[in-house]
Amino acid sequence: MSDRSSITLRARYPGALEDDGVRRTVESTAHAIGERTGVAIERVAMDADSVTVALGTHKLGAVGFAAELRRLTERWYAHKHEGESLWGSTDDEQGEW
């Protein structure tokens, strides 16, 4: 049986992922990371506030995947939105990524 994990990134502000352009960028970035690293993307699910990616890899690989997805999309979002943060910091009140 192969390893499977999922990761969830929660947006800093409610509704941050309602914009179609943001959603497409987050999803395409996830697929690009999967292609580059050889990690199978089983499913990408988004709502207005978060993205969950089901991966064909172990938990440590999923954590690395999440960090890269967060890093790349955070940089893109900050550039497009005058320094605003998409995901926020891990020190935010929720204490979650």
N, CA, C and O atoms as CSV, one atom per row, in Angstrom:
chain,resi,resn,atom,element,x,y,z
A,1,MET,N,N,0.844,-1.190,0.000
A,1,MET,CA,C,0.000,0.000,0.000
A,1,MET,C,C,0.883,1.245,0.000
A,1,MET,O,O,1.847,1.329,0.761
A,2,SER,N,N,0.558,2.186,-0.835
A,2,SER,CA,C,1.358,3.404,-0.911
A,2,SER,C,C,0.919,4.394,0.162
A,2,SER,O,O,-0.209,4.344,0.653
A,3,ASP,N,N,1.830,5.290,0.512
A,3,ASP,CA,C,1.533,6.326,1.492
A,3,ASP,C,C,0.593,7.359,0.887
A,3,ASP,O,O,0.672,7.673,-0.301
A,4,ARG,N,N,-0.292,7.878,1.719
A,4,ARG,CA,C,-1.195,8.961,1.314
A,4,ARG,C,C,-1.315,9.930,2.472
A,4,ARG,O,O,-1.372,9.530,3.635
A,5,SER,N,N,-1.351,11.197,2.141
A,5,SER,CA,C,-1.504,12.259,3.132
A,5,SER,C,C,-2.289,13.390,2.506
A,5,SER,O,O,-2.469,13.439,1.289
A,6,SER,N,N,-2.751,14.290,3.340
A,6,SER,CA,C,-3.362,15.504,2.817
A,6,SER,C,C,-2.894,16.688,3.649
A,6,SER,O,O,-2.539,16.555,4.820
A,7,ILE,N,N,-2.905,17.829,3.016
A,7,ILE,CA,C,-2.520,19.068,3.691
A,7,ILE,C,C,-3.625,20.084,3.462
A,7,ILE,O,O,-4.316,20.049,2.444
A,8,THR,N,N,-3.784,20.982,4.412
A,8,THR,CA,C,-4.741,22.072,4.279
A,8,THR,C,C,-4.053,23.375,4.634
A,8,THR,O,O,-3.425,23.493,5.686
A,9,LEU,N,N,-4.174,24.346,3.753
A,9,LEU,CA,C,-3.709,25.698,4.033
A,9,LEU,C,C,-4.944,26.574,4.197
A,9,LEU,O,O,-5.846,26.549,3.359
A,10,ARG,N,N,-4.981,27.340,5.270
A,10,ARG,CA,C,-6.111,28.225,5.538
A,10,ARG,C,C,-5.703,29.665,5.251
A,10,ARG,O,O,-4.651,30.134,5.685
A,11,ALA,N,N,-6.560,30.346,4.514
A,11,ALA,CA,C,-6.290,31.739,4.151
A,11,ALA,C,C,-6.321,32.630,5.390
A,11,ALA,O,O,-7.018,32.352,6.366
A,12,ARG,N,N,-5.559,33.684,5.320
A,12,ARG,CA,C,-5.493,34.623,6.442
A,12,ARG,C,C,-6.831,35.316,6.673
A,12,ARG,O,O,-7.224,35.547,7.817
A,13,TYR,N,N,-7.531,35.648,5.588
A,13,TYR,CA,C,-8.796,36.360,5.679
A,13,TYR,C,C,-9.914,35.522,5.073
A,13,TYR,O,O,-9.705,34.860,4.057
A,14,PRO,N,N,-11.092,35.540,5.676
A,14,PRO,CA,C,-12.229,34.821,5.094
A,14,PRO,C,C,-12.498,35.300,3.666
A,14,PRO,O,O,-12.464,36.497,3.381
A,15,GLY,N,N,-12.760,34.358,2.793
A,15,GLY,CA,C,-13.097,34.696,1.416
A,15,GLY,C,C,-11.924,34.963,0.502
A,15,GLY,O,O,-12.123,35.317,-0.660
A,16,ALA,N,N,-10.715,34.805,0.988
A,16,ALA,CA,C,-9.530,35.112,0.176
A,16,ALA,C,C,-9.426,34.243,-1.080
A,16,ALA,O,O,-8.812,34.647,-2.068
A,17,LEU,N,N,-10.020,33.060,-1.041
A,17,LEU,CA,C,-9.940,32.161,-2.189
A,17,LEU,C,C,-11.217,32.178,-3.037
A,17,LEU,O,O,-11.436,31.269,-3.837
A,18,GLU,N,N,-12.047,33.188,-2.871
A,18,GLU,CA,C,-13.248,33.302,-3.703
A,18,GLU,C,C,-12.925,33.759,-5.119
A,18,GLU,O,O,-13.659,33.436,-6.054
A,19,ASP,N,N,-11.855,34.495,-5.288
A,19,ASP,CA,C,-11.459,35.012,-6.599
A,19,ASP,C,C,-10.985,33.863,-7.488
A,19,ASP,O,O,-10.131,33.070,-7.092
A,20,ASP,N,N,-11.552,33.783,-8.697
A,20,ASP,CA,C,-11.195,32.700,-9.627
A,20,ASP,C,C,-9.716,32.697,-9.984
A,20,ASP,O,O,-9.116,31.631,-10.121
A,21,GLY,N,N,-9.119,33.879,-10.138
A,21,GLY,CA,C,-7.703,33.957,-10.475
A,21,GLY,C,C,-6.818,33.411,-9.368
A,21,GLY,O,O,-5.833,32.724,-9.636
A,22,VAL,N,N,-7.163,33.712,-8.143
A,22,VAL,CA,C,-6.407,33.189,-7.006
A,22,VAL,C,C,-6.566,31.670,-6.942
A,22,VAL,O,O,-5.588,30.947,-6.750
A,23,ARG,N,N,-7.779,31.198,-7.101
A,23,ARG,CA,C,-8.036,29.750,-7.057
A,23,ARG,C,C,-7.245,29.011,-8.145
A,23,ARG,O,O,-6.613,27.988,-7.880
A,24,ARG,N,N,-7.291,29.546,-9.369
A,24,ARG,CA,C,-6.563,28.908,-10.475
A,24,ARG,C,C,-5.066,28.893,-10.213
A,24,ARG,O,O,-4.397,27.900,-10.500
A,25,THR,N,N,-4.532,29.985,-9.669
A,25,THR,CA,C,-3.097,30.057,-9.399
A,25,THR,C,C,-2.693,29.065,-8.317
A,25,THR,O,O,-1.681,28.378,-8.452
A,26,VAL,N,N,-3.468,28.987,-7.254
A,26,VAL,CA,C,-3.154,28.041,-6.175
A,26,VAL,C,C,-3.206,26.605,-6.707
A,26,VAL,O,O,-2.311,25.808,-6.426
A,27,GLU,N,N,-4.243,26.277,-7.468
A,27,GLU,CA,C,-4.365,24.921,-7.990
A,27,GLU,C,C,-3.263,24.592,-8.996
A,27,GLU,O,O,-2.677,23.511,-8.940
A,28,SER,N,N,-2.981,25.503,-9.902
A,28,SER,CA,C,-1.940,25.219,-10.897
A,28,SER,C,C,-0.565,25.136,-10.240
A,28,SER,O,O,0.282,24.357,-10.676
A,29,THR,N,N,-0.340,25.921,-9.208
A,29,THR,CA,C,0.933,25.843,-8.484
A,29,THR,C,C,1.064,24.488,-7.801
A,29,THR,O,O,2.142,23.893,-7.810
A,30,ALA,N,N,-0.018,23.997,-7.210
A,30,ALA,CA,C,0.007,22.674,-6.576
A,30,ALA,C,C,0.368,21.599,-7.600
A,30,ALA,O,O,1.202,20.735,-7.331
A,31,HIS,N,N,-0.257,21.654,-8.762
A,31,HIS,CA,C,0.039,20.655,-9.802
A,31,HIS,C,C,1.477,20.785,-10.302
A,31,HIS,O,O,2.135,19.777,-10.560
A,32,ALA,N,N,1.962,21.996,-10.439
A,32,ALA,CA,C,3.344,22.204,-10.887
A,32,ALA,C,C,4.341,21.638,-9.879
A,32,ALA,O,O,5.336,21.028,-10.270
A,33,ILE,N,N,4.084,21.834,-8.597
A,33,ILE,CA,C,4.974,21.276,-7.570
A,33,ILE,C,C,4.948,19.754,-7.654
A,33,ILE,O,O,5.990,19.104,-7.565
A,34,GLY,N,N,3.759,19.191,-7.825
A,34,GLY,CA,C,3.646,17.734,-7.959
A,34,GLY,C,C,4.431,17.206,-9.141
A,34,GLY,O,O,5.125,16.195,-9.028
A,35,GLU,N,N,4.328,17.881,-10.275
A,35,GLU,CA,C,5.069,17.455,-11.469
A,35,GLU,C,C,6.571,17.571,-11.252
A,35,GLU,O,O,7.331,16.680,-11.630
A,36,ARG,N,N,6.991,18.668,-10.645
A,36,ARG,CA,C,8.423,18.902,-10.432
A,36,ARG,C,C,9.029,17.918,-9.440
A,36,ARG,O,O,10.180,17.509,-9.593
A,37,THR,N,N,8.262,17.539,-8.428
A,37,THR,CA,C,8.803,16.687,-7.361
A,37,THR,C,C,8.455,15.213,-7.515
A,37,THR,O,O,9.013,14.365,-6.820
A,38,GLY,N,N,7.534,14.908,-8.424
A,38,GLY,CA,C,7.113,13.523,-8.595
A,38,GLY,C,C,6.080,13.075,-7.572
A,38,GLY,O,O,5.816,11.879,-7.443
A,39,VAL,N,N,5.495,14.014,-6.847
A,39,VAL,CA,C,4.454,13.697,-5.869
A,39,VAL,C,C,3.108,13.667,-6.587
A,39,VAL,O,O,2.733,14.631,-7.255
A,40,ALA,N,N,2.391,12.567,-6.450
A,40,ALA,CA,C,1.088,12.435,-7.098
A,40,ALA,C,C,0.053,13.300,-6.384
A,40,ALA,O,O,-0.110,13.220,-5.167
A,41,ILE,N,N,-0.638,14.123,-7.159
A,41,ILE,CA,C,-1.737,14.936,-6.642
A,41,ILE,C,C,-3.007,14.135,-6.882
A,41,ILE,O,O,-3.413,13.938,-8.027
A,42,GLU,N,N,-3.629,13.679,-5.819
A,42,GLU,CA,C,-4.847,12.893,-5.970
A,42,GLU,C,C,-6.090,13.768,-6.071
A,42,GLU,O,O,-7.046,13.425,-6.767
A,43,ARG,N,N,-6.070,14.909,-5.367
A,43,ARG,CA,C,-7.230,15.790,-5.385
A,43,ARG,C,C,-6.840,17.154,-4.835
A,43,ARG,O,O,-6.059,17.251,-3.888
A,44,VAL,N,N,-7.390,18.213,-5.437
A,44,VAL,CA,C,-7.259,19.575,-4.914
A,44,VAL,C,C,-8.678,20.068,-4.682
A,44,VAL,O,O,-9.483,20.131,-5.611
A,45,ALA,N,N,-8.979,20.417,-3.436
A,45,ALA,CA,C,-10.312,20.925,-3.092
A,45,ALA,C,C,-10.160,22.289,-2.442
A,45,ALA,O,O,-9.312,22.487,-1.571
A,46,MET,N,N,-10.988,23.223,-2.874
A,46,MET,CA,C,-10.926,24.572,-2.319
A,46,MET,C,C,-12.313,25.041,-1.944
A,46,MET,O,O,-13.311,24.690,-2.573
A,47,ASP,N,N,-12.339,25.848,-0.897
A,47,ASP,CA,C,-13.531,26.630,-0.599
A,47,ASP,C,C,-13.050,28.076,-0.493
A,47,ASP,O,O,-11.913,28.374,-0.857
A,48,ALA,N,N,-13.877,28.953,-0.013
A,48,ALA,CA,C,-13.523,30.367,0.024
A,48,ALA,C,C,-12.373,30.680,0.975
A,48,ALA,O,O,-11.731,31.724,0.858
A,49,ASP,N,N,-12.114,29.773,1.915
A,49,ASP,CA,C,-11.156,30.062,2.977
A,49,ASP,C,C,-9.942,29.143,3.044
A,49,ASP,O,O,-9.003,29.422,3.790
A,50,SER,N,N,-9.941,28.047,2.274
A,50,SER,CA,C,-8.831,27.101,2.402
A,50,SER,C,C,-8.667,26.240,1.157
A,50,SER,O,O,-9.554,26.166,0.306
A,51,VAL,N,N,-7.518,25.598,1.076
A,51,VAL,CA,C,-7.248,24.617,0.036
A,51,VAL,C,C,-6.751,23.350,0.725
A,51,VAL,O,O,-5.930,23.406,1.641
A,52,THR,N,N,-7.259,22.211,0.272
A,52,THR,CA,C,-6.813,20.916,0.771
A,52,THR,C,C,-6.311,20.119,-0.422
A,52,THR,O,O,-6.995,20.003,-1.439
A,53,VAL,N,N,-5.109,19.572,-0.287
A,53,VAL,CA,C,-4.523,18.782,-1.359
A,53,VAL,C,C,-4.268,17.374,-0.827
A,53,VAL,O,O,-3.554,17.194,0.160
A,54,ALA,N,N,-4.855,16.385,-1.486
A,54,ALA,CA,C,-4.615,14.981,-1.158
A,54,ALA,C,C,-3.445,14.508,-2.011
A,54,ALA,O,O,-3.444,14.678,-3.230
A,55,LEU,N,N,-2.459,13.917,-1.364
A,55,LEU,CA,C,-1.194,13.578,-2.013
A,55,LEU,C,C,-0.860,12.101,-1.868
A,55,LEU,O,O,-1.220,11.463,-0.879
A,56,GLY,N,N,-0.189,11.584,-2.839
A,56,GLY,CA,C,0.312,10.220,-2.779
A,56,GLY,C,C,1.725,10.206,-2.217
A,56,GLY,O,O,2.671,9.819,-2.904
A,57,THR,N,N,1.863,10.628,-0.974
A,57,THR,CA,C,3.171,10.643,-0.313
A,57,THR,C,C,2.973,10.550,1.192
A,57,THR,O,O,1.858,10.700,1.693
A,58,HIS,N,N,4.038,10.307,1.890
A,58,HIS,CA,C,4.010,10.202,3.346
A,58,HIS,C,C,3.847,11.579,3.986
A,58,HIS,O,O,3.935,12.598,3.301
A,59,LYS,N,N,3.613,11.610,5.279
A,59,LYS,CA,C,3.322,12.857,5.986
A,59,LYS,C,C,4.464,13.869,5.870
A,59,LYS,O,O,4.206,15.059,5.691
A,60,LEU,N,N,5.708,13.427,5.968
A,60,LEU,CA,C,6.828,14.357,5.858
A,60,LEU,C,C,6.875,14.987,4.461
A,60,LEU,O,O,7.136,16.182,4.327
A,61,GLY,N,N,6.626,14.199,3.442
A,61,GLY,CA,C,6.564,14.737,2.086
A,61,GLY,C,C,5.432,15.741,1.938
A,61,GLY,O,O,5.576,16.739,1.232
A,62,ALA,N,N,4.303,15.484,2.602
A,62,ALA,CA,C,3.169,16.399,2.547
A,62,ALA,C,C,3.487,17.729,3.226
A,62,ALA,O,O,3.051,18.785,2.769
A,63,VAL,N,N,4.245,17.673,4.312
A,63,VAL,CA,C,4.632,18.908,5.000
A,63,VAL,C,C,5.534,19.745,4.094
A,63,VAL,O,O,5.363,20.960,3.999
A,64,GLY,N,N,6.486,19.101,3.436
A,64,GLY,CA,C,7.354,19.810,2.499
A,64,GLY,C,C,6.563,20.390,1.332
A,64,GLY,O,O,6.823,21.509,0.891
A,65,PHE,N,N,5.603,19.627,0.839
A,65,PHE,CA,C,4.746,20.096,-0.238
A,65,PHE,C,C,3.976,21.334,0.205
A,65,PHE,O,O,3.909,22.319,-0.531
A,66,ALA,N,N,3.392,21.290,1.407
A,66,ALA,CA,C,2.628,22.418,1.934
A,66,ALA,C,C,3.497,23.661,2.061
A,66,ALA,O,O,3.071,24.765,1.723
A,67,ALA,N,N,4.709,23.473,2.549
A,67,ALA,CA,C,5.615,24.611,2.716
A,67,ALA,C,C,5.936,25.253,1.368
A,67,ALA,O,O,5.978,26.478,1.255
A,68,GLU,N,N,6.161,24.431,0.356
A,68,GLU,CA,C,6.474,24.969,-0.970
A,68,GLU,C,C,5.253,25.638,-1.603
A,68,GLU,O,O,5.379,26.696,-2.219
A,69,LEU,N,N,4.087,25.037,-1.458
A,69,LEU,CA,C,2.867,25.644,-1.989
A,69,LEU,C,C,2.614,26.987,-1.315
A,69,LEU,O,O,2.270,27.968,-1.975
A,70,ARG,N,N,2.783,27.021,-0.027
A,70,ARG,CA,C,2.581,28.258,0.725
A,70,ARG,C,C,3.593,29.326,0.306
A,70,ARG,O,O,3.227,30.481,0.088
A,71,ARG,N,N,4.839,28.944,0.197
A,71,ARG,CA,C,5.905,29.896,-0.155
A,71,ARG,C,C,5.669,30.516,-1.531
A,71,ARG,O,O,5.730,31.735,-1.689
A,72,LEU,N,N,5.403,29.675,-2.514
A,72,LEU,CA,C,5.240,30.176,-3.883
A,72,LEU,C,C,3.990,31.026,-4.050
A,72,LEU,O,O,4.041,32.090,-4.668
A,73,THR,N,N,2.877,30.569,-3.509
A,73,THR,CA,C,1.638,31.323,-3.684
A,73,THR,C,C,1.630,32.587,-2.822
A,73,THR,O,O,1.020,33.587,-3.201
A,74,GLU,N,N,2.290,32.551,-1.684
A,74,GLU,CA,C,2.388,33.749,-0.844
A,74,GLU,C,C,3.175,34.843,-1.571
A,74,GLU,O,O,2.787,36.011,-1.558
A,75,ARG,N,N,4.278,34.454,-2.201
A,75,ARG,CA,C,5.085,35.424,-2.944
A,75,ARG,C,C,4.288,36.026,-4.101
A,75,ARG,O,O,4.297,37.240,-4.304
A,76,TRP,N,N,3.604,35.171,-4.853
A,76,TRP,CA,C,2.793,35.645,-5.979
A,76,TRP,C,C,1.702,36.590,-5.488
A,76,TRP,O,O,1.521,37.669,-6.053
A,77,TYR,N,N,0.978,36.203,-4.452
A,77,TYR,CA,C,-0.137,36.994,-3.945
A,77,TYR,C,C,0.347,38.351,-3.429
A,77,TYR,O,O,-0.270,39.377,-3.715
A,78,ALA,N,N,1.434,38.361,-2.680
A,78,ALA,CA,C,1.969,39.620,-2.145
A,78,ALA,C,C,2.359,40.567,-3.278
A,78,ALA,O,O,2.150,41.776,-3.180
A,79,HIS,N,N,2.922,40.019,-4.348
A,79,HIS,CA,C,3.303,40.839,-5.498
A,79,HIS,C,C,2.059,41.441,-6.170
A,79,HIS,O,O,2.071,42.609,-6.557
A,80,LYS,N,N,1.008,40.662,-6.308
A,80,LYS,CA,C,-0.205,41.113,-6.988
A,80,LYS,C,C,-1.081,42.010,-6.120
A,80,LYS,O,O,-1.872,42.790,-6.650
A,81,HIS,N,N,-0.957,41.916,-4.812
A,81,HIS,CA,C,-1.872,42.610,-3.906
A,81,HIS,C,C,-1.145,43.529,-2.928
A,81,HIS,O,O,-1.472,43.585,-1.743
A,82,GLU,N,N,-0.160,44.241,-3.444
A,82,GLU,CA,C,0.545,45.279,-2.690
A,82,GLU,C,C,1.025,44.834,-1.310
A,82,GLU,O,O,0.818,45.528,-0.315
A,83,GLY,N,N,1.661,43.679,-1.265
A,83,GLY,CA,C,2.265,43.203,-0.027
A,83,GLY,C,C,1.328,42.468,0.908
A,83,GLY,O,O,1.753,42.017,1.972
A,84,GLU,N,N,0.055,42.335,0.537
A,84,GLU,CA,C,-0.889,41.598,1.377
A,84,GLU,C,C,-0.472,40.131,1.469
A,84,GLU,O,O,0.175,39.596,0.569
A,85,SER,N,N,-0.847,39.510,2.553
A,85,SER,CA,C,-0.545,38.106,2.785
A,85,SER,C,C,-1.759,37.240,2.476
A,85,SER,O,O,-2.870,37.561,2.896
A,86,LEU,N,N,-1.561,36.157,1.755
A,86,LEU,CA,C,-2.647,35.215,1.469
A,86,LEU,C,C,-2.856,34.261,2.637
A,86,LEU,O,O,-3.984,34.048,3.082
A,87,TRP,N,N,-1.780,33.701,3.120
A,87,TRP,CA,C,-1.875,32.676,4.159
A,87,TRP,C,C,-1.614,33.212,5.558
A,87,TRP,O,O,-2.000,32.579,6.541
A,88,GLY,N,N,-0.978,34.343,5.663
A,88,GLY,CA,C,-0.645,34.844,6.992
A,88,GLY,C,C,0.548,34.094,7.554
A,88,GLY,O,O,1.208,33.338,6.841
A,89,SER,N,N,0.820,34.301,8.814
A,89,SER,CA,C,1.953,33.618,9.426
A,89,SER,C,C,1.446,32.475,10.289
A,89,SER,O,O,0.271,32.433,10.651
A,90,THR,N,N,2.319,31.569,10.610
A,90,THR,CA,C,1.949,30.454,11.473
A,90,THR,C,C,1.750,30.917,12.905
A,90,THR,O,O,1.311,30.133,13.746
A,91,ASP,N,N,2.061,32.167,13.202
A,91,ASP,CA,C,1.853,32.718,14.544
A,91,ASP,C,C,0.501,33.391,14.685
A,91,ASP,O,O,0.204,33.956,15.738
A,92,ASP,N,N,-0.336,33.344,13.636
A,92,ASP,CA,C,-1.662,33.955,13.711
A,92,ASP,C,C,-2.492,33.281,14.788
A,92,ASP,O,O,-2.141,32.207,15.278
A,93,GLU,N,N,-3.587,33.914,15.150
A,93,GLU,CA,C,-4.440,33.432,16.221
A,93,GLU,C,C,-4.863,31.983,16.049
A,93,GLU,O,O,-4.937,31.242,17.030
A,94,GLN,N,N,-5.141,31.568,14.828
A,94,GLN,CA,C,-5.621,30.209,14.601
A,94,GLN,C,C,-4.535,29.177,14.873
A,94,GLN,O,O,-4.838,28.024,15.179
A,95,GLY,N,N,-3.290,29.577,14.765
A,95,GLY,CA,C,-2.203,28.644,15.001
A,95,GLY,C,C,-2.095,27.551,13.960
A,95,GLY,O,O,-1.469,26.520,14.207
A,96,GLU,N,N,-2.690,27.757,12.807
A,96,GLU,CA,C,-2.668,26.756,11.745
A,96,GLU,C,C,-2.015,27.345,10.503
A,96,GLU,O,O,-1.892,28.561,10.361
A,97,TRP,N,N,-1.606,26.468,9.622
A,97,TRP,CA,C,-1.110,26.920,8.328
A,97,TRP,C,C,-2.329,27.237,7.546
A,97,TRP,O,O,-2.231,27.650,6.391
